[in-house]
Amino acid sequence: ICLLYLLNCSECNNHLWCSLFIPRVPVDWAHVSRLSPSEELELTFALKQQNVHQLEETLRLVSDPDSAQYGKYLSLEEVASLVRPSELTQKVVHHWLQSHGVTNCLTVHTQDFMQCTMSREVAEMLLPGSKFHRYIKDGHSLVRSSSPYSVHDDVHQHLDFVGGLHRFPPNRQDLSKAKKSSGKHTHLKAWLHLGVTPAILRQRYNLTAADVGSAQNNSQAVAQFLEQYYHPADLAEFMSMFGSSFKHMSKVDRVVGTQGGGKAGLEASLDVEYIMSTGANISTWVFTNPGRHESQEPFLQWMVLLSNMSDLPHVHTISYGDDEDSLSAAYMMRINTEFMKAGVRGISLLFASGDSGAGCRHLTKGRNSFRPSFPASSPFVTTVGGTSFKNPFKVTYEVTDYISGGGFSNIFKMPDYQASAVDSYLKAVAASLPPQTYFNTSGRAYPDMAALSDNYWVVSNRVPIPWVSGTSASTPVVGGMLALINDQRLLKGLPALGFLNPRLYKLKGQALFDVTEGCHLGCLDEQVQGKGFCAAPSWDPVTGWGTPNYPALLAALLK
């Protein structure tokens, strides 16, 4: 028997062993009750996939502009044929479930996820050690297990993880923060403004009124979690206030999932309003993932949806993340495989880099280290950091936004596509780097690029709200611009951009505004004194390669 916490296991001397983690219930989630034996819950079983290395190689080839396979994406059926679990894996897992009376299961097209409904009594027999309780926070309830569970070795080798047991949603980040002091000068012509709006973004990034979508087969999407919903009336009001200078749509074309009731969420409003005003006049989808049951994990629900839909938007932006150290390596590795499955289908996934700078993890004996975020640290997504105007009231050049998430993964090795750029940064700023005990110099470095993340106007619950900030703002802005570039590519008969990073790093900063001033947050201790990494010429772990100069980026990516 193997004791598990999200299947955080390793192979050692050919014997399976598993680290035992005691699940921790966050202090802000209050225990309500133990579930009754007959109460139903839903668990997600991630079956081991085949040919994961071949999938990664395929992604490399279809994403490398120097490859003969560039842009030759796979269909969902072709992806399914590649990664579908072996017949043995499917047989073992199905038999294990059925032997416990679990028959109410749904699978996906790729057959690598099963979602099964069962009673609490059956779930605890299926996963010995688990004990399911109901928890509540801010009126929202979740069902989770308060203790580790076990799976027999014969079954474990056929599973990556079981979802719906331990993970609590991360805390929502505060999107608003105090405005910064203004700068002294600028090398650009400066327009006075009282906050970032679509018109200000178009000025800064050189989009004209003609830069709007027109291709019939183009689309973009945002995904919402953590009980975040947008209101159509807010979007219409936002566009009437801020969209008069360019052709745009005022309605979302498709909502996948169920929009919750109650007030609109500020983050959801921000995502929808800015992807649709930057990627203007492009069909937009909203994936809303409250979960059909208290035991579901909304982010995992979204990943399962991607594995089961043959027709998807070309660009998805997601403002969501967790600390790497709060997740098991097995869980993150499997999510990475899901990102690769999207990439080989020509889908661009953009994740916000986070709003905690380099982060800080307090270790034993007074030691600290920086704290990377996932999925921002995934090698298979494009991660977007944040910037501010040098003068917050003028359209000037950009500097680092001190909250912009960035750093180096402690789990994932540095991908080949970025090794040269990151090595150059580490050498160029060696004398001023934080101590190497704070970060992993060989890990995947992020972000990849950035955009303004400071002092946005948002309409939420029919009220215009100023000074909203965070990489939740910069990510849909970049996503909208990539959707515009896809629009022009599709009109020319070219494939969508897909996984952008290999091509982005080959540009070596061409077509982006380099951000070279400012540092982001780090640990507040004697050694680094609140400072993380600092911006520098070319790539850096605060703003990546910089922010988009849209016409130049369009020209570079139309080749």
C-alpha positions as CSV (number, residue, x, y, z in Angstrom):
1,I,0.0,0.0,0.0
2,C,1.3,3.4,-0.9
3,L,0.3,6.4,1.1
4,L,-0.4,9.4,-1.1
5,Y,-0.9,13.2,-1.1
6,L,-1.8,13.9,-4.7
7,L,0.4,11.0,-5.6
8,N,3.7,12.7,-4.7
9,C,5.7,9.6,-5.4
10,S,9.1,8.6,-6.8
11,E,10.9,5.5,-8.0
12,C,13.9,4.6,-5.8
13,N,16.0,1.4,-6.4
14,N,13.1,0.0,-8.4
15,H,10.9,0.1,-5.3
16,L,8.0,2.4,-5.2
17,W,8.0,4.8,-2.2
18,C,5.8,7.7,-1.5
19,S,6.4,10.8,0.7
20,L,3.6,11.2,3.2
21,F,2.2,14.7,3.3
22,I,-0.4,15.7,5.9
23,P,-3.0,17.8,4.1
24,R,-3.2,21.2,5.6
25,V,-6.6,23.0,5.7
26,P,-6.0,26.7,5.2
27,V,-6.9,28.7,8.3
28,D,-9.5,30.8,6.5
29,W,-11.6,27.7,5.6
30,A,-13.9,26.8,8.5
31,H,-14.8,23.2,9.1
32,V,-18.5,22.6,8.9
33,S,-19.2,18.9,9.2
34,R,-18.2,15.4,8.2
35,L,-20.1,14.2,5.2
36,S,-22.8,11.7,5.8
37,P,-22.0,8.2,4.4
38,S,-24.6,8.5,1.6
39,E,-23.6,12.1,0.4
40,E,-22.2,12.1,-3.1
41,L,-19.0,13.6,-4.3
42,E,-17.1,13.6,-7.6
43,L,-13.5,12.7,-8.0
44,T,-11.2,13.0,-11.1
45,F,-8.9,10.2,-12.0
46,A,-5.9,11.1,-14.2
47,L,-4.9,7.9,-16.0
48,K,-1.3,7.5,-17.1
49,Q,-0.8,8.5,-20.7
50,Q,1.4,7.0,-23.4
51,N,4.1,8.6,-25.5
52,V,4.5,11.8,-23.4
53,H,8.1,12.2,-24.7
54,Q,6.9,11.9,-28.2
55,L,4.2,14.5,-27.5
56,E,6.9,16.9,-26.2
57,E,9.0,16.4,-29.3
58,T,6.0,17.0,-31.5
59,L,5.3,20.2,-29.7
60,R,8.9,21.3,-30.2
61,L,8.7,20.6,-33.9
62,V,5.4,22.3,-34.6
63,S,6.4,25.4,-32.5
64,D,9.9,25.9,-34.0
65,P,9.8,28.3,-37.0
66,D,13.0,26.7,-38.3
67,S,11.3,23.2,-38.4
68,A,9.7,21.7,-41.5
69,Q,6.8,20.7,-39.2
70,Y,6.2,24.3,-38.0
71,G,2.5,25.0,-37.7
72,K,1.5,21.5,-38.7
73,Y,-0.8,21.0,-35.7
74,L,-2.6,17.8,-34.6
75,S,-6.3,17.3,-34.4
76,L,-7.9,16.3,-31.1
77,E,-8.3,12.8,-32.5
78,E,-4.6,12.6,-33.4
79,V,-3.7,13.8,-29.9
80,A,-5.9,11.1,-28.5
81,S,-4.3,8.4,-30.6
82,L,-0.9,9.6,-29.3
83,V,-1.5,9.8,-25.6
84,R,-4.5,7.6,-24.9
85,P,-3.8,5.3,-21.9
86,S,-2.8,1.7,-22.7
87,E,-5.5,-0.9,-22.7
88,L,-3.9,-2.4,-19.6
89,T,-4.1,1.0,-17.8
90,Q,-7.7,1.4,-18.7
91,K,-8.6,-2.1,-17.8
92,V,-6.9,-2.0,-14.4
93,V,-8.5,1.4,-13.4
94,H,-11.9,0.4,-14.6
95,H,-11.8,-2.9,-12.8
96,W,-10.6,-1.2,-9.6
97,L,-13.5,1.3,-9.7
98,Q,-16.1,-1.3,-10.6
99,S,-15.0,-3.6,-7.9
100,H,-15.9,-0.9,-5.4
101,G,-19.3,-0.3,-7.1
102,V,-18.2,2.9,-8.9
103,T,-20.0,2.9,-12.3
104,N,-21.2,6.5,-12.7
105,C,-18.2,7.8,-14.6
106,L,-17.6,10.1,-17.5
107,T,-14.5,10.0,-19.6
108,V,-13.0,12.4,-22.2
109,H,-12.1,12.1,-25.9
110,T,-8.5,11.3,-25.0
111,Q,-9.6,8.8,-22.4
112,D,-6.9,10.0,-19.9
113,F,-9.4,11.5,-17.4
114,M,-12.3,9.9,-15.7
115,Q,-14.8,11.8,-13.5
116,C,-16.7,9.5,-11.2
117,T,-19.6,10.2,-8.8
118,M,-19.8,8.1,-5.7
119,S,-20.9,8.2,-2.1
120,R,-18.6,9.3,0.7
121,E,-18.7,5.8,2.1
122,V,-17.6,4.3,-1.2
123,A,-14.9,7.0,-1.8
124,E,-13.3,6.2,1.6
125,M,-13.3,2.5,0.8
126,L,-11.8,3.2,-2.6
127,L,-9.1,5.5,-1.1
128,P,-8.3,4.1,2.4
129,G,-7.2,6.8,4.8
130,S,-9.3,9.6,3.2
131,K,-11.9,11.3,5.4
132,F,-14.2,13.8,3.6
133,H,-15.4,16.9,5.4
134,R,-17.2,20.1,4.3
135,Y,-15.5,23.4,4.7
136,I,-16.8,26.9,4.1
137,K,-15.3,30.3,3.4
138,D,-17.1,33.6,2.4
139,G,-20.3,31.6,1.8
140,H,-18.7,29.1,-0.5
141,S,-18.4,25.4,0.5
142,L,-16.0,22.7,-0.5
143,V,-15.7,19.0,0.2
144,R,-12.1,17.8,0.8
145,S,-10.3,15.1,2.6
146,S,-8.5,16.1,5.8
147,S,-6.1,13.2,5.8
148,P,-3.8,11.4,3.4
149,Y,-5.1,8.4,1.4
150,S,-3.7,5.2,0.0
151,V,-3.8,3.4,-3.3
152,H,-2.4,-0.1,-3.9
153,D,0.8,-0.3,-6.0
154,D,-1.0,-2.3,-8.7
155,V,-3.4,0.6,-9.3
156,H,-1.0,3.5,-8.5
157,Q,1.3,2.7,-11.5
158,H,-1.6,3.5,-13.8
159,L,-2.6,6.8,-12.2
160,D,-1.0,10.3,-12.2
161,F,-3.2,11.7,-9.5
162,V,-6.7,11.8,-8.1
163,G,-8.3,15.2,-8.1
164,G,-10.9,16.5,-5.6
165,L,-9.3,15.4,-2.4
166,H,-6.9,17.9,-0.9
167,R,-6.4,21.0,-3.0
168,F,-8.0,24.2,-1.7
169,P,-8.3,27.1,-4.1
170,P,-5.5,29.7,-3.7
171,N,-6.4,33.0,-2.1
172,R,-7.5,35.7,-4.6
173,Q,-4.8,38.3,-5.0
174,D,-5.7,41.9,-4.2
175,L,-5.8,43.5,-7.6
176,S,-5.6,47.0,-6.4
177,K,-2.6,48.7,-4.9
178,A,-1.3,52.1,-4.1
179,K,-0.2,54.3,-7.0
180,K,3.5,55.0,-7.3
181,S,5.3,58.4,-7.3
182,S,5.7,60.0,-10.7
183,G,8.9,60.0,-12.6
184,K,11.0,63.0,-13.8
185,H,11.3,62.7,-17.6
186,T,10.5,60.7,-20.6
187,H,12.0,60.1,-24.1
188,L,8.6,59.7,-25.6
189,K,5.9,62.3,-26.4
190,A,3.7,62.2,-23.3
191,W,-0.1,62.2,-23.2
192,L,-1.7,63.1,-19.9
193,H,-4.1,60.4,-18.6
194,L,-5.9,59.5,-15.4
195,G,-5.5,55.7,-15.7
196,V,-5.1,53.0,-18.3
197,T,-7.9,52.5,-20.8
198,P,-8.1,50.8,-24.2
199,A,-7.2,54.1,-25.9
200,I,-4.1,54.5,-23.7
201,L,-3.0,50.9,-24.4
202,R,-3.5,51.5,-28.2
203,Q,-1.3,54.7,-27.9
204,R,1.4,52.9,-26.0
205,Y,1.6,49.8,-28.1
206,N,1.0,51.5,-31.5
207,L,-2.3,49.9,-32.4
208,T,-4.4,52.0,-34.8
209,A,-8.2,52.1,-35.2
210,A,-7.7,49.7,-38.2
211,D,-6.1,47.0,-35.9
212,V,-9.2,45.0,-35.2
213,G,-10.3,41.5,-36.1
214,S,-11.9,40.5,-39.4
215,A,-11.2,36.8,-39.9
216,Q,-14.2,34.5,-39.6
217,N,-12.3,31.6,-38.2
218,N,-10.5,33.4,-35.4
219,S,-11.4,33.4,-31.7
220,Q,-9.9,34.1,-28.2
221,A,-10.9,33.1,-24.7
222,V,-10.5,33.8,-21.0
223,A,-11.0,31.2,-18.3
224,Q,-12.4,32.2,-14.9
225,F,-12.1,30.4,-11.6
226,L,-12.6,31.0,-7.8
227,E,-16.3,32.0,-8.1
228,Q,-15.4,34.8,-10.5
229,Y,-18.0,35.8,-13.1
230,Y,-18.4,38.7,-15.6
231,H,-21.7,40.5,-16.2
232,P,-22.7,41.2,-19.8
233,A,-24.1,44.6,-18.8
234,D,-20.7,45.6,-17.4
235,L,-19.0,44.7,-20.7
236,A,-21.6,46.7,-22.7
237,E,-21.1,49.7,-20.4
238,F,-17.3,49.4,-20.6
239,M,-17.4,49.4,-24.4
240,S,-19.8,52.3,-24.6
241,M,-17.4,54.3,-22.3
242,F,-14.0,53.2,-23.7
243,G,-14.6,51.6,-27.2
244,S,-15.8,54.4,-29.4
245,S,-12.5,54.8,-31.3
246,F,-12.3,51.3,-32.7
247,K,-14.7,48.6,-34.1
248,H,-15.5,46.1,-31.4
249,M,-18.0,43.6,-30.1
250,S,-20.0,44.3,-26.9
251,K,-21.1,40.7,-26.3
252,V,-19.2,37.4,-25.5
253,D,-20.0,34.9,-28.3
254,R,-20.0,31.8,-26.1
255,V,-19.9,31.0,-22.4
256,V,-18.7,27.4,-21.6
257,G,-19.9,26.4,-18.2
258,T,-22.4,28.1,-15.9
259,Q,-22.3,31.7,-14.9
260,G,-22.9,32.1,-11.2
261,G,-25.4,34.6,-9.8
262,G,-24.6,37.5,-7.5
263,K,-22.1,40.3,-8.1
264,A,-19.6,40.4,-10.9
265,G,-16.0,39.7,-9.9
266,L,-13.5,42.4,-10.5
267,E,-10.9,40.0,-12.0
268,A,-13.4,38.4,-14.3
269,S,-14.6,41.9,-15.5
270,L,-11.0,42.9,-16.1
271,D,-10.2,39.8,-18.1
272,V,-13.1,40.0,-20.4
273,E,-13.1,43.8,-20.9
274,Y,-9.4,44.0,-21.9
275,I,-9.1,40.9,-24.1
276,M,-12.1,42.2,-26.0
277,S,-10.9,45.8,-26.3
278,T,-7.3,44.8,-27.3
279,G,-8.3,41.8,-29.4
280,A,-11.1,44.0,-30.7
281,N,-13.9,42.6,-33.0
282,I,-12.7,39.0,-32.4
283,S,-15.1,36.3,-31.3
284,T,-14.6,35.7,-27.6
285,W,-15.4,32.8,-25.4
286,V,-15.6,32.7,-21.6
287,F,-14.8,29.5,-19.8
288,T,-16.5,29.7,-16.4
289,N,-15.7,26.9,-14.0
290,P,-17.5,26.9,-10.7
291,G,-17.5,23.1,-10.7
292,R,-20.6,21.0,-10.8
293,H,-19.9,19.7,-7.3
294,E,-18.2,20.9,-4.1
295,S,-15.6,18.3,-4.5
296,Q,-14.5,19.5,-8.0
297,E,-11.4,21.6,-8.6
298,P,-12.3,24.4,-11.1
299,F,-8.8,24.6,-12.7
300,L,-8.8,20.9,-13.2
301,Q,-12.3,21.1,-14.7
302,W,-11.0,23.5,-17.3
303,M,-8.1,21.3,-18.2
304,V,-10.5,18.3,-18.6
305,L,-12.7,20.5,-20.9
306,L,-9.8,21.2,-23.2
307,S,-9.3,17.5,-23.6
308,N,-12.9,17.0,-24.7
309,M,-13.5,19.8,-27.2
310,S,-12.4,19.6,-30.8
311,D,-13.2,23.2,-31.6
312,L,-11.4,25.7,-29.4
313,P,-10.2,29.3,-29.5
314,H,-6.7,29.9,-30.7
315,V,-5.7,32.0,-27.7
316,H,-6.6,31.5,-24.0
317,T,-5.5,33.8,-21.2
318,I,-5.7,32.8,-17.6
319,S,-5.1,34.8,-14.4
320,Y,-4.7,32.0,-11.9
321,G,-1.8,30.5,-10.0
322,D,-0.6,28.6,-6.9
323,D,2.8,28.4,-5.2
324,E,4.8,25.6,-6.6
325,D,5.6,24.2,-3.2
326,S,1.9,23.9,-2.4
327,L,1.5,21.3,-5.2
328,S,2.9,17.9,-5.8
329,A,5.4,17.4,-8.6
330,A,3.2,14.6,-10.0
331,Y,0.2,16.9,-10.3
332,M,2.3,19.7,-12.0
333,M,3.9,17.2,-14.4
334,R,0.5,16.0,-15.5
335,I,-0.8,19.5,-15.9
336,N,2.3,20.2,-18.1
337,T,1.3,17.3,-20.3
338,E,-2.2,18.9,-20.7
339,F,-0.5,22.1,-21.7
340,M,1.5,20.2,-24.3
341,K,-1.6,18.6,-25.6
342,A,-3.1,22.1,-26.2
343,G,0.2,23.3,-27.8
344,V,0.3,20.6,-30.4
345,R,-3.2,21.6,-31.4
346,G,-2.1,25.1,-32.1
347,I,-3.5,26.7,-29.0
348,S,-1.6,29.6,-27.3
349,L,-1.9,29.5,-23.5
350,L,-1.0,32.7,-21.6
351,F,-0.8,32.8,-17.8
352,A,-0.3,35.8,-15.5
353,S,3.0,35.7,-13.7
354,G,1.5,36.6,-10.4
355,D,1.4,39.7,-8.2
356,S,4.0,38.8,-5.5
357,G,7.3,39.6,-7.3
358,A,9.8,36.8,-6.6
359,G,7.7,35.6,-3.7
360,C,9.1,34.5,-0.4
361,R,9.1,31.1,1.3
362,H,10.2,31.0,4.9
363,L,12.3,27.9,5.5
364,T,13.7,26.4,8.7
365,K,16.2,28.1,11.0
366,G,15.4,31.6,9.7
367,R,16.3,30.8,6.1
368,N,14.3,32.2,3.2
369,S,14.0,31.5,-0.5
370,F,12.0,33.0,-3.4
371,R,8.7,31.3,-4.1
372,P,7.9,30.5,-7.8
373,S,4.3,30.2,-9.0
374,F,2.7,27.5,-11.1
375,P,1.4,27.4,-13.9
376,A,3.5,30.6,-14.5
377,S,6.6,28.4,-14.1
378,S,5.5,25.8,-16.7
379,P,7.9,25.5,-19.7
380,F,4.9,25.0,-22.0
381,V,2.9,28.2,-21.5
382,T,3.7,31.9,-22.2
383,T,3.9,33.8,-19.0
384,V,3.1,37.5,-18.9
385,G,4.6,39.9,-16.3
386,G,3.7,43.5,-15.5
387,T,5.0,47.1,-16.1
388,S,4.1,50.6,-15.1
389,F,4.5,53.9,-16.9
390,K,7.6,55.8,-15.7
391,N,5.2,58.6,-15.0
392,P,1.9,57.2,-13.9
393,F,-0.1,60.1,-15.4
394,K,1.6,60.2,-18.8
395,V,2.1,57.8,-21.7
396,T,5.8,57.4,-21.2
397,Y,8.2,54.5,-21.5
398,E,7.7,51.6,-19.1
399,V,9.5,50.4,-16.0
400,T,9.0,47.3,-13.8
401,D,5.8,47.0,-11.8
402,Y,7.1,46.0,-8.4
403,I,4.5,43.3,-8.0
404,S,5.3,41.6,-11.4
405,G,5.8,37.9,-10.7
406,G,9.0,36.3,-11.9
407,G,11.8,34.0,-11.1
408,F,13.0,30.4,-11.5
409,S,11.2,27.1,-11.1
410,N,12.3,24.7,-8.4
411,I,10.6,21.8,-10.3
412,F,11.1,22.3,-14.0
413,K,14.4,22.4,-15.8
414,M,15.2,25.3,-18.0
415,P,13.9,24.6,-21.5
416,D,16.4,24.8,-24.4
417,Y,14.5,27.7,-26.1
418,Q,15.4,30.1,-23.3
419,A,18.8,28.8,-22.1
420,S,20.9,31.3,-24.0
421,A,18.8,34.3,-23.0
422,V,18.8,33.4,-19.3
423,D,22.5,32.6,-19.3
424,S,23.2,36.0,-20.7
425,Y,21.1,37.7,-18.1
426,L,22.7,35.8,-15.2
427,K,26.2,36.7,-16.5
428,A,25.4,40.3,-17.2
429,V,24.0,41.0,-13.7
430,A,26.0,38.5,-11.7
431,A,27.3,41.1,-9.3
432,S,23.9,42.3,-8.3
433,L,21.9,39.0,-8.2
434,P,20.3,37.8,-5.0
435,P,22.2,35.0,-3.2
436,Q,22.0,31.8,-5.2
437,T,20.4,30.1,-2.1
438,Y,17.3,32.0,-3.0
439,F,16.6,30.6,-6.4
440,N,17.4,27.7,-8.8
441,T,19.6,29.0,-11.6
442,S,18.9,25.9,-13.7
443,G,15.1,26.1,-13.5
444,R,12.5,27.3,-16.0
445,A,12.8,31.1,-15.9
446,Y,9.8,33.4,-16.3
447,P,8.0,35.6,-17.4
448,D,8.5,35.6,-21.1
449,M,7.1,39.0,-21.9
450,A,5.0,41.7,-20.2
451,A,2.6,44.6,-20.6
452,L,1.2,47.4,-18.5
453,S,-0.3,46.1,-15.3
454,D,-0.9,49.2,-13.3
455,N,-3.8,51.6,-12.8
456,Y,-6.5,50.3,-15.1
457,W,-10.1,51.4,-15.4
458,V,-12.7,48.5,-15.1
459,V,-16.5,48.5,-15.1
460,S,-17.8,46.0,-12.5
461,N,-21.4,45.9,-11.3
462,R,-22.1,48.9,-13.6
463,V,-19.6,51.0,-11.7
464,P,-16.4,52.4,-13.4
465,I,-13.5,51.5,-11.0
466,P,-10.1,53.2,-11.4
467,W,-6.6,52.1,-10.3
468,V,-7.1,48.3,-10.7
469,S,-3.7,46.7,-11.0
470,G,-2.1,43.3,-11.5
471,T,-0.7,40.9,-14.1
472,S,-4.4,39.9,-14.4
473,A,-4.5,43.0,-16.5
474,S,-1.4,42.6,-18.6
475,T,-2.2,39.0,-19.6
476,P,-5.5,39.6,-21.5
477,V,-3.9,42.6,-23.2
478,V,-1.1,40.5,-24.6
479,G,-3.6,37.8,-25.4
480,G,-5.7,40.2,-27.4
481,M,-2.7,41.3,-29.4
482,L,-1.7,37.7,-30.2
483,A,-5.3,37.1,-31.3
484,L,-5.0,40.1,-33.7
485,I,-1.8,38.7,-35.1
486,N,-3.5,35.3,-35.5
487,D,-6.3,37.2,-37.4
488,Q,-3.8,38.4,-40.0
489,R,-2.1,35.0,-40.2
490,L,-5.4,33.3,-40.8
491,L,-6.3,35.8,-43.5
492,K,-3.0,35.0,-45.3
493,G,-3.7,31.2,-45.0
494,L,-1.0,30.7,-42.3
495,P,-1.6,28.6,-39.2
496,A,-2.3,30.1,-35.8
497,L,0.8,31.0,-33.6
498,G,0.3,28.1,-31.2
499,F,2.9,27.8,-28.5
500,L,4.7,31.1,-28.8
501,N,7.8,30.7,-26.7
502,P,10.3,29.0,-29.2
503,R,9.5,31.7,-31.7
504,L,9.5,34.5,-29.2
505,Y,12.9,33.7,-27.9
506,K,14.3,33.5,-31.4
507,L,13.2,37.1,-32.0
508,K,15.7,38.0,-29.2
509,G,13.7,41.1,-28.2
510,Q,13.0,42.2,-31.7
511,A,9.6,44.0,-31.9
512,L,9.3,44.5,-28.2
513,F,10.0,47.5,-26.0
514,D,12.8,46.5,-23.7
515,V,12.2,47.3,-20.0
516,T,15.4,48.0,-18.2
517,E,14.5,49.9,-15.0
518,G,13.1,48.7,-11.7
519,C,13.1,45.7,-9.5
520,H,10.3,43.6,-8.1
521,L,9.4,42.4,-4.6
522,G,11.4,39.7,-2.7
523,C,11.9,38.5,0.8
524,L,11.8,41.1,3.5
525,D,14.9,40.0,5.4
526,E,18.5,41.1,6.0
527,Q,20.0,39.5,3.0
528,V,17.8,40.8,0.2
529,Q,15.9,43.5,2.1
530,G,12.6,43.1,0.2
531,K,14.2,43.1,-3.3
532,G,13.9,40.3,-5.8
533,F,15.3,40.5,-9.3
534,C,15.8,43.6,-11.4
535,A,15.1,44.5,-15.0
536,A,18.1,44.6,-17.4
537,P,18.7,44.9,-21.1
538,S,17.2,42.0,-23.2
539,W,15.5,39.2,-21.2
540,D,15.1,39.4,-17.5
541,P,13.0,37.5,-14.8
542,V,10.8,40.5,-14.1
543,T,9.5,41.6,-17.5
544,G,10.8,38.9,-19.9
545,W,11.7,40.3,-23.3
546,G,9.6,43.4,-22.6
547,T,6.3,44.7,-23.9
548,P,4.8,44.5,-27.4
549,N,5.4,47.1,-30.1
550,Y,2.3,45.8,-32.0
551,P,3.1,46.7,-35.7
552,A,6.7,45.4,-35.3
553,L,5.5,42.3,-33.6
554,L,2.9,41.7,-36.3
555,A,5.5,42.1,-39.0
556,A,7.9,39.7,-37.3
557,L,5.3,37.0,-36.7
558,L,3.7,37.2,-40.2
559,K,7.0,35.9,-41.8
